[in-house]
Amino acid sequence: MTELTLPARKPARPFFSSGPCAKPPGWSPDKLATEVLGRSHRSKLGKARLQHCIDLMREVLGVPASHRIGIVPASDTGAVEMAMWSLLGPRLVTTLAWESFGEGWVTDAVKQLKLDPTVIRADYGALPDLAQVDWSHDVIFTWNGTTSGVRVPDGEWIAADREGLAIADATSAVFAQAIDWDKVDVLTFSWQKVLGGEGAHGVLILGPRAVERLETHTPAWPMPKLFRMTKGGKLIEGIFTGETINTPSMLAVEDAIFALEWGKSIGGLTAMQARANANAVALDAIVSARDWLGHLAVDPASRSNTSVCLTVAGADADFIKKFAKLLEEQDAAYDIAGYRDAPPGLRVWCGATVDTADIEALGPWLDWAWNSLRG
Ligand SMILES: Cc1ncc(COP(=O)(O)O)c(C=O)c1O
């Protein structure tokens, strides 16, 4: 195996994990503001930093004034669970699933909340027929299915005159894919993905119709304190101005502020989306040039520009494990094995914090690993 010539150039930053993702270029821990550390998150300074983080998210993502932005516990999962447990019940529910995370929300709706939802599914690599969705239902979907690399193409399929709520888990989509804010009532994400931030906190964005639901509906089940967004039938507005439900990691907040300021400095949302697109194009060129690599997402229109999932001819889980290990040992590529529940394959993160030159440098290393194992 070692007789094969190693490629001359390694990716400068071989961080291709689909979460936590590569830190923004130029990031280092000593560049984070630390004045707030050791202070109360409810101090004037603490609240100001949390509000600054919210303001930056609004600015960079272009979230309209109609939508509230809250920093909540437990990463993206926490934000989705808060939404599901707080909002669902009064209407019929549809859940869409075409990979592991969407399937996780189906499980919640069926087994935990016992809502008997309509479930619309597709296999790994495909998107279900979005035209089937009945918008009198509350609808839960992942904007970008991180474990299959299949995304919704846009927000066109979401009815403008919907009666139900559109609840989008967009953790691997925001900052890379365009969001039609008029079409989402709830959107969630975590800093650990396209921002290259840290996990632990989720971001919950609520449109006016979601707020109306919160203020008019009392869930039939007990609500843990961590999920509670109303008091006396009124929204707790403080949650959306930096008065977090419980104690956040202010270090994670400062890290997110760094990433958002980086995003702004390179040209904001358009530039971040352009970086993800360029990375996905560079990876596609690598795939097209090799008959042993393919895309799991069959239709380019719904192929992710963040979590790009690749098929490897004849590979089983063991082959992929060895393949990824070889590259990791060479410090050429970290964390590129596909998700554990997905069909065996590779997954290369193409979000904005990854440099295109590093994707380009990956090609010869994939060949090297392939030839090493096949040889
Ligand atoms: C679509 C999707 N939903 C939810 C999660 C869970 O995110 P977290 O670990 O930030 O809670 C992930 C993580 O990869 C994801 O990709």
The ligand as an ORCA input file, in Angstrom:
! r2SCAN-3c Opt
* xyz 0 1
  C     -30.699     17.871      9.337
  C     -30.157     17.740     10.721
  N     -30.986     17.844     11.770
  C     -30.547     17.742     13.031
  C     -29.221     17.517     13.310
  C     -28.771     17.416     14.721
  O     -28.044     18.552     14.983
  P     -27.457     18.906     16.404
  O     -26.475     17.842     16.734
  O     -26.848     20.244     16.160
  O     -28.584     18.937     17.365
  C     -28.303     17.415     12.255
  C     -26.875     17.147     12.524
  O     -26.110     16.813     11.660
  C     -28.789     17.533     10.950
  O     -27.939     17.449      9.926
*
